[in-house]
Amino acid sequence: MTADLSSLTAESSSRRAALVERLETEGVLTDPRVREALLRVRREVLLPHAYLRVSGPAADPIDWRLLDGSHPDDREEWLDLVHEGDSVLLQRDGEPLDALGRGPVTGGHMTSMSSGLPLTVEGLQTLQLAAAQSFLDLGTGSGISLALAATITGPGCATGVERDPHMAAFTQRNLDRLAFGVQVVTGDALDGHPASAPYDRVHSGFGVPCVPPAWVEQLAPGGRLLTTLTTATPSWPGQLLITLTPQDRIEAVLRGGVRGTRPLLGYQWLTAVHHRSRIDADPGRPRATRLAPPDRTSHGFWLAASHLAPGLMWDIPDETMRIVAPDDDSWAVPGPEEGTVRVHGPRDVWAELEALHDRWERAGRPDTYRVDIPGGGGPQHVTSGDGPSALEWALPPLAALPRQAASTAPPHQSDSEL
């Protein structure tokens, strides 16, 4: 047994080093403190099992297979999965995690998973962590972000909040094995954790459509808070960085990008899975367009579209761009010739994007947006600037957020993107 454990430790260490090297080569990892943390945190301890989805995207019920890292028949595949850096699926329907049975299982929806590592790395680097800073991790899940932060801040500085009591206990037990001196509390992450406030750094492991005032209230002067600002579309996430200046002024900047955390449980994402075969069979009626398809690097445009053209998503089963409005049974497929687009359904989604693109151009093609967050609560507004052509919109109120009261049977999370 000792030889087997020693072999696993050596193999995991080698794979962690390879993962770190890949993140550096891809330009994701740039901070030496985060690099050292990645090399130290034993992912195999925090992710001792993993679910694999066996069914196709539209299957109901869903077929899964559970890999148990302690089983020799699962070991190699599990190690590959844990060290790929992608999201790892950990829990179905808020189940207890003490005695999961390996092998095939049917039914259920994932209620806890680790975030993809590139997103975690980018988030921790944006927060600019340093030794002795107090760190709050909201929606801790498996504890990857919390463990990485704790290696930088030091023992006793990092706290996680996790809504599911089974996951909180599971993660605390695994973190205790790593001896990083962190605490995981069970509670509603939307309330933060006032008992240990204020915090120098706050990280949210799930997306919210607006910022809970409690999060800002628990920031220390000079503190930083990072979260994904989510909408109904999974396609165009926005990363919101909030800074509380030493003068207690709230400054918030929203940036688009290719990665974002999933929304909190109970917040439903759009899915175009059931439209794919219909789009293949009938892409729509062709018409001329003045809008060349903006590519995915036009983050500022797509971020605005997620709010100002609601109900749309970019479905990507292959290399073809498909903009779909699932609830309106409508879609647009650019091409096949230059200057043409095919549209289908009662909603001309491409016409909306043409009009929005004109507005985005007049606003100066903004890549970032300012978010006004009143102290003590109140409506939150997004704007690209102060001129008459600025793009602007209001965020949904806090009342629209599903609460995350601790429960052994949490609401289902959409699995459309798994």
C-alpha positions as CSV (number, residue, x, y, z in Angstrom):
1,M,0.0,0.0,0.0
2,T,2.8,2.4,0.9
3,A,4.5,1.7,-2.5
4,D,1.3,2.3,-4.3
5,L,0.7,5.6,-2.5
6,S,4.2,6.7,-3.2
7,S,3.8,5.8,-6.9
8,L,0.5,7.8,-7.0
9,T,2.2,10.8,-5.4
10,A,5.1,10.8,-7.8
11,E,2.8,10.3,-10.9
12,S,0.5,13.1,-9.7
13,S,3.4,15.5,-9.1
14,S,4.7,14.8,-12.6
15,R,1.3,15.5,-14.1
16,R,0.9,18.7,-12.2
17,A,4.2,19.9,-13.5
18,A,3.2,19.1,-17.1
19,L,-0.1,20.9,-16.5
20,V,1.7,24.0,-15.2
21,E,4.0,24.0,-18.1
22,R,1.1,23.8,-20.5
23,L,-0.7,26.7,-18.9
24,E,2.5,28.8,-19.1
25,T,3.0,27.9,-22.8
26,E,-0.6,28.9,-23.5
27,G,0.0,32.2,-21.9
28,V,-2.7,31.6,-19.2
29,L,-0.2,31.4,-16.2
30,T,2.0,34.4,-15.7
31,D,2.1,35.0,-11.9
32,P,5.0,33.1,-10.1
33,R,3.0,32.9,-6.9
34,V,0.1,31.2,-8.6
35,R,2.6,28.9,-10.4
36,E,4.1,27.8,-7.1
37,A,0.6,27.2,-5.7
38,L,-0.3,25.0,-8.6
39,L,2.7,22.9,-8.1
40,R,2.0,22.5,-4.4
41,V,-1.8,21.8,-4.4
42,R,-2.4,18.0,-4.9
43,R,-5.4,18.0,-7.1
44,E,-5.8,14.2,-6.7
45,V,-6.6,14.8,-3.0
46,L,-9.3,17.4,-3.7
47,L,-10.8,15.5,-6.7
48,P,-10.7,11.9,-5.5
49,H,-13.5,10.8,-7.9
50,A,-15.1,12.1,-11.0
51,Y,-18.3,11.6,-13.0
52,L,-18.1,11.1,-16.8
53,R,-21.1,11.8,-18.9
54,V,-21.8,8.8,-21.2
55,S,-25.1,10.0,-22.8
56,G,-25.3,12.5,-25.6
57,P,-26.3,16.2,-25.0
58,A,-30.1,15.7,-25.3
59,A,-30.4,12.5,-23.3
60,D,-33.0,12.3,-20.5
61,P,-32.3,10.6,-18.2
62,I,-28.6,11.0,-18.4
63,D,-26.1,8.1,-18.2
64,W,-23.0,8.7,-16.1
65,R,-19.9,6.7,-15.1
66,L,-18.2,7.3,-11.8
67,L,-14.4,7.0,-11.7
68,D,-12.9,6.2,-8.3
69,G,-9.3,7.3,-8.0
70,S,-8.5,4.7,-5.4
71,H,-9.6,1.8,-7.7
72,P,-6.7,0.4,-9.9
73,D,-9.0,-0.1,-12.9
74,D,-10.0,3.6,-12.8
75,R,-6.6,5.1,-11.8
76,E,-5.1,6.0,-15.2
77,E,-8.3,7.5,-16.6
78,W,-9.0,9.4,-13.4
79,L,-5.5,10.8,-13.3
80,D,-5.8,12.0,-16.9
81,L,-9.1,13.7,-16.1
82,V,-7.9,15.4,-12.9
83,H,-4.8,16.8,-14.5
84,E,-6.3,17.9,-17.9
85,G,-7.4,21.2,-16.2
86,D,-11.0,21.0,-17.4
87,S,-14.0,21.1,-15.1
88,V,-14.4,17.9,-13.1
89,L,-17.9,16.7,-12.2
90,L,-18.3,15.7,-8.5
91,Q,-21.9,15.5,-7.2
92,R,-25.3,14.6,-8.5
93,D,-28.5,16.1,-6.9
94,G,-26.7,17.1,-3.7
95,E,-25.9,13.5,-2.8
96,P,-23.7,12.5,0.2
97,L,-20.1,12.0,-0.9
98,D,-18.8,9.5,1.7
99,A,-19.6,6.2,-0.1
100,L,-20.2,6.7,-3.8
101,G,-20.2,3.5,-5.8
102,R,-17.9,3.4,-8.9
103,G,-19.3,2.4,-12.3
104,P,-22.4,3.3,-14.3
105,V,-25.3,5.3,-12.9
106,T,-28.4,6.7,-14.5
107,G,-30.3,9.9,-13.8
108,G,-29.7,13.0,-11.9
109,H,-28.1,16.4,-12.6
110,M,-24.7,17.7,-11.6
111,T,-24.9,20.0,-8.6
112,S,-21.2,20.5,-8.0
113,M,-18.1,20.6,-10.2
114,S,-14.7,22.2,-10.2
115,S,-14.2,25.2,-12.5
116,G,-11.9,24.8,-15.4
117,L,-8.4,25.5,-14.3
118,P,-7.6,28.3,-16.8
119,L,-10.5,30.3,-15.4
120,T,-9.4,29.7,-11.9
121,V,-5.8,30.8,-12.7
122,E,-6.9,33.9,-14.5
123,G,-9.2,34.8,-11.5
124,L,-6.5,34.4,-8.9
125,Q,-4.0,36.4,-11.0
126,T,-6.6,39.2,-11.4
127,L,-7.1,39.3,-7.7
128,Q,-3.4,39.8,-7.1
129,L,-3.1,37.7,-4.0
130,A,-0.3,38.2,-1.5
131,A,0.8,36.8,1.8
132,A,-1.3,37.5,4.9
133,Q,-4.3,38.8,2.9
134,S,-7.7,37.6,4.1
135,F,-9.4,35.6,1.4
136,L,-13.1,34.6,1.0
137,D,-14.1,32.0,-1.5
138,L,-17.8,31.9,-2.4
139,G,-19.3,28.6,-3.7
140,T,-16.1,26.7,-2.7
141,G,-17.2,23.3,-4.2
142,S,-14.1,21.0,-4.2
143,G,-11.9,23.7,-2.8
144,I,-9.4,24.1,-5.7
145,S,-9.5,27.9,-5.7
146,L,-9.5,28.0,-1.9
147,A,-6.4,25.7,-1.6
148,L,-4.5,27.7,-4.2
149,A,-5.3,30.9,-2.5
150,A,-4.3,29.5,0.9
151,T,-0.8,28.5,-0.3
152,I,-0.3,32.2,-1.2
153,T,-2.0,33.9,1.8
154,G,-0.8,31.5,4.4
155,P,-2.5,29.5,7.2
156,G,-5.6,31.0,8.8
157,C,-6.3,33.6,6.1
158,A,-8.6,31.7,3.7
159,T,-12.2,30.9,4.3
160,G,-14.7,29.2,1.9
161,V,-18.5,29.2,1.9
162,E,-20.4,26.3,0.4
163,R,-24.2,25.9,0.4
164,D,-24.3,22.1,0.3
165,P,-23.5,20.5,3.7
166,H,-22.3,17.2,2.1
167,M,-19.9,19.1,-0.2
168,A,-18.7,21.4,2.6
169,A,-17.8,18.4,4.8
170,F,-16.2,16.5,1.9
171,T,-14.0,19.5,1.0
172,Q,-13.0,20.4,4.5
173,R,-11.9,16.8,5.1
174,N,-9.8,16.8,1.9
175,L,-8.3,20.2,2.7
176,D,-7.4,19.1,6.2
177,R,-5.3,16.3,4.5
178,L,-3.3,19.1,2.8
179,A,-2.8,21.0,6.0
180,F,-3.3,24.5,4.5
181,G,-5.1,25.9,7.5
182,V,-8.4,26.8,5.8
183,Q,-12.0,26.7,6.9
184,V,-15.1,25.8,4.9
185,V,-18.4,26.9,6.4
186,T,-21.8,25.8,5.3
187,G,-24.1,28.7,4.3
188,D,-25.7,30.8,1.6
189,A,-22.8,32.3,-0.4
190,L,-25.0,35.2,-1.4
191,D,-24.7,36.4,2.1
192,G,-20.9,36.1,2.1
193,H,-19.4,35.3,5.6
194,P,-19.8,38.4,7.8
195,A,-18.3,36.6,10.9
196,S,-14.7,36.9,9.5
197,A,-15.2,40.1,7.5
198,P,-13.7,42.3,6.2
199,Y,-11.7,40.6,3.4
200,D,-8.9,41.8,1.3
201,R,-9.9,39.5,-1.6
202,V,-13.2,37.9,-2.5
203,H,-13.6,35.3,-5.2
204,S,-16.9,33.9,-6.4
205,G,-16.9,30.4,-7.9
206,F,-20.4,30.9,-9.5
207,G,-21.9,33.6,-11.7
208,V,-24.6,36.1,-10.5
209,P,-26.7,38.4,-12.6
210,C,-26.0,41.3,-10.2
211,V,-23.7,41.8,-7.2
212,P,-25.1,41.0,-3.8
213,P,-24.6,44.0,-1.5
214,A,-23.2,41.8,1.3
215,W,-20.2,41.0,-0.9
216,V,-19.2,44.6,-1.3
217,E,-20.0,45.4,2.3
218,Q,-17.5,42.7,3.4
219,L,-14.6,44.1,1.4
220,A,-11.8,45.8,3.3
221,P,-10.5,49.2,2.0
222,G,-8.2,48.4,-0.9
223,G,-9.9,45.1,-1.3
224,R,-10.7,43.3,-4.6
225,L,-13.8,41.2,-5.5
226,L,-14.1,39.1,-8.7
227,T,-17.2,37.3,-10.0
228,T,-18.7,36.3,-13.3
229,L,-21.7,38.5,-14.2
230,T,-24.0,36.0,-15.8
231,T,-27.0,36.2,-18.1
232,A,-29.4,33.6,-19.5
233,T,-26.9,32.9,-22.2
234,P,-23.9,30.6,-21.6
235,S,-22.1,32.0,-24.6
236,W,-20.8,35.5,-23.7
237,P,-19.6,35.7,-20.0
238,G,-18.4,38.9,-18.4
239,Q,-15.9,39.1,-15.6
240,L,-16.6,41.8,-13.0
241,L,-13.8,43.2,-10.9
242,I,-14.8,45.4,-8.0
243,T,-12.2,47.4,-6.1
244,L,-13.0,49.3,-2.8
245,T,-10.6,52.2,-2.8
246,P,-8.8,53.3,0.4
247,Q,-11.3,56.2,0.4
248,D,-14.2,53.6,0.4
249,R,-15.2,54.4,-3.2
250,I,-16.6,51.4,-5.2
251,E,-15.0,51.0,-8.6
252,A,-16.3,48.2,-10.8
253,V,-15.1,47.2,-14.3
254,L,-16.9,44.6,-16.5
255,R,-14.9,42.8,-19.2
256,G,-16.0,40.2,-21.7
257,G,-14.0,37.0,-22.4
258,V,-14.2,33.4,-23.5
259,R,-14.5,31.9,-20.0
260,G,-16.8,32.3,-17.0
261,T,-18.2,30.4,-14.1
262,R,-21.6,28.7,-14.3
263,P,-24.5,30.6,-12.7
264,L,-25.6,29.7,-9.2
265,L,-27.9,26.7,-8.8
266,G,-31.4,27.4,-9.8
267,Y,-30.5,30.0,-12.4
268,Q,-31.4,28.5,-15.8
269,W,-29.2,28.8,-18.9
270,L,-30.5,28.7,-22.4
271,T,-29.7,25.6,-24.5
272,A,-30.0,25.0,-28.2
273,V,-29.3,21.3,-28.0
274,H,-32.8,20.4,-29.3
275,H,-32.6,22.8,-32.2
276,R,-29.4,21.5,-33.8
277,S,-30.9,18.8,-36.0
278,R,-33.6,21.3,-37.2
279,I,-30.9,24.0,-38.0
280,D,-28.9,21.4,-40.0
281,A,-32.1,20.5,-41.9
282,D,-33.2,24.1,-42.5
283,P,-30.6,26.9,-41.8
284,G,-33.2,29.5,-42.9
285,R,-34.1,31.8,-45.7
286,P,-31.1,33.8,-47.2
287,R,-30.9,37.5,-47.3
288,A,-28.3,40.2,-47.7
289,T,-26.5,41.6,-44.6
290,R,-24.2,44.5,-44.1
291,L,-22.8,42.8,-40.9
292,A,-19.8,40.5,-41.4
293,P,-20.0,37.9,-38.6
294,P,-18.1,39.4,-35.6
295,D,-15.6,36.8,-34.3
296,R,-15.5,35.5,-30.7
297,T,-12.6,38.0,-29.9
298,S,-15.0,40.9,-30.2
299,H,-15.7,40.5,-26.5
300,G,-17.1,43.9,-25.9
301,F,-19.8,43.5,-28.6
302,W,-20.9,40.0,-27.5
303,L,-20.9,41.1,-23.8
304,A,-23.3,43.9,-24.8
305,A,-25.4,41.4,-26.8
306,S,-25.9,39.1,-23.8
307,H,-27.7,42.0,-22.1
308,L,-29.2,44.1,-24.9
309,A,-30.2,41.3,-27.2
310,P,-31.5,38.9,-24.5
311,G,-32.5,35.3,-25.2
312,L,-29.7,34.7,-27.7
313,M,-26.8,32.2,-27.6
314,W,-24.0,31.1,-29.8
315,D,-24.4,27.4,-30.3
316,I,-21.1,25.8,-31.4
317,P,-21.5,22.1,-32.2
318,D,-18.9,22.6,-35.0
319,E,-17.1,25.5,-36.7
320,T,-20.4,27.0,-38.0
321,M,-21.6,30.1,-36.3
322,R,-25.3,29.7,-35.2
323,I,-27.0,32.4,-33.2
324,V,-30.1,30.9,-31.7
325,A,-33.1,32.2,-29.7
326,P,-34.3,28.9,-28.3
327,D,-37.4,30.4,-26.6
328,D,-38.5,32.1,-29.8
329,D,-37.7,29.1,-32.1
330,S,-35.5,31.4,-34.2
331,W,-32.0,31.4,-35.4
332,A,-29.5,32.9,-37.8
333,V,-26.6,31.2,-39.7
334,P,-24.2,33.6,-41.6
335,G,-23.4,32.7,-45.2
336,P,-23.1,30.7,-47.3
337,E,-21.8,33.6,-49.5
338,E,-20.1,36.7,-48.2
339,G,-22.6,39.4,-47.3
340,T,-25.5,36.9,-46.8
341,V,-27.1,35.4,-43.8
342,R,-29.8,32.7,-43.4
343,V,-32.6,33.5,-40.8
344,H,-35.4,31.4,-39.5
345,G,-38.4,32.0,-37.2
346,P,-40.5,34.9,-36.0
347,R,-37.6,36.7,-34.5
348,D,-35.0,38.1,-36.8
349,V,-32.1,37.7,-34.5
350,W,-29.5,38.8,-37.1
351,A,-31.4,42.2,-37.5
352,E,-31.1,42.7,-33.8
353,L,-27.3,42.1,-33.9
354,E,-27.0,44.4,-36.9
355,A,-28.7,47.2,-35.0
356,L,-26.7,46.5,-31.9
357,H,-23.4,46.4,-33.8
358,D,-24.2,49.9,-35.2
359,R,-24.7,51.1,-31.6
360,W,-21.5,49.5,-30.5
361,E,-19.6,51.2,-33.3
362,R,-21.1,54.6,-32.4
363,A,-20.1,54.0,-28.7
364,G,-16.5,53.6,-29.8
365,R,-16.3,49.7,-29.9
366,P,-16.0,49.5,-26.1
367,D,-14.2,46.4,-24.7
368,T,-14.9,47.2,-21.1
369,Y,-17.8,48.7,-19.2
370,R,-18.3,50.6,-15.9
371,V,-20.7,49.2,-13.4
372,D,-22.3,51.6,-10.9
373,I,-22.9,49.7,-7.6
374,P,-24.5,52.0,-5.0
375,G,-23.3,51.4,-1.5
376,G,-26.0,49.7,0.7
377,G,-27.9,48.3,-2.3
378,G,-30.1,49.8,-5.0
379,P,-30.2,49.4,-8.8
380,Q,-27.0,48.5,-10.5
381,H,-26.3,50.0,-13.9
382,V,-23.7,49.3,-16.7
383,T,-22.4,51.9,-19.1
384,S,-19.7,52.1,-21.7
385,G,-19.0,55.8,-21.0
386,D,-20.6,59.2,-20.5
387,G,-21.4,60.4,-24.0
388,P,-24.8,60.4,-25.7
389,S,-23.8,57.3,-27.7
390,A,-22.8,55.2,-24.7
391,L,-24.2,51.7,-24.4
392,E,-26.0,51.2,-21.1
393,W,-28.3,48.8,-19.3
394,A,-29.6,47.9,-15.9
395,L,-28.8,44.6,-14.1
396,P,-31.7,42.5,-12.6
397,P,-32.4,43.2,-8.9
398,L,-31.2,41.0,-6.1
399,A,-34.7,39.6,-5.7
400,A,-34.3,37.8,-9.0
401,L,-31.5,35.6,-7.6
402,P,-32.4,32.1,-6.4
403,R,-31.4,31.8,-2.8
404,Q,-29.0,29.0,-1.8
405,A,-30.3,27.8,1.5
406,A,-28.4,24.7,2.6
407,S,-30.3,21.6,1.5
408,T,-29.7,17.9,0.8
409,A,-31.9,18.3,-2.3
410,P,-30.8,21.5,-4.1
411,P,-32.6,22.7,-7.2
412,H,-31.3,21.2,-10.5
413,Q,-28.5,22.9,-12.4
414,S,-28.9,22.9,-16.1
415,D,-26.6,20.3,-17.7
416,S,-26.9,21.6,-21.2
417,E,-23.3,22.5,-21.5
418,L,-21.7,19.5,-19.9
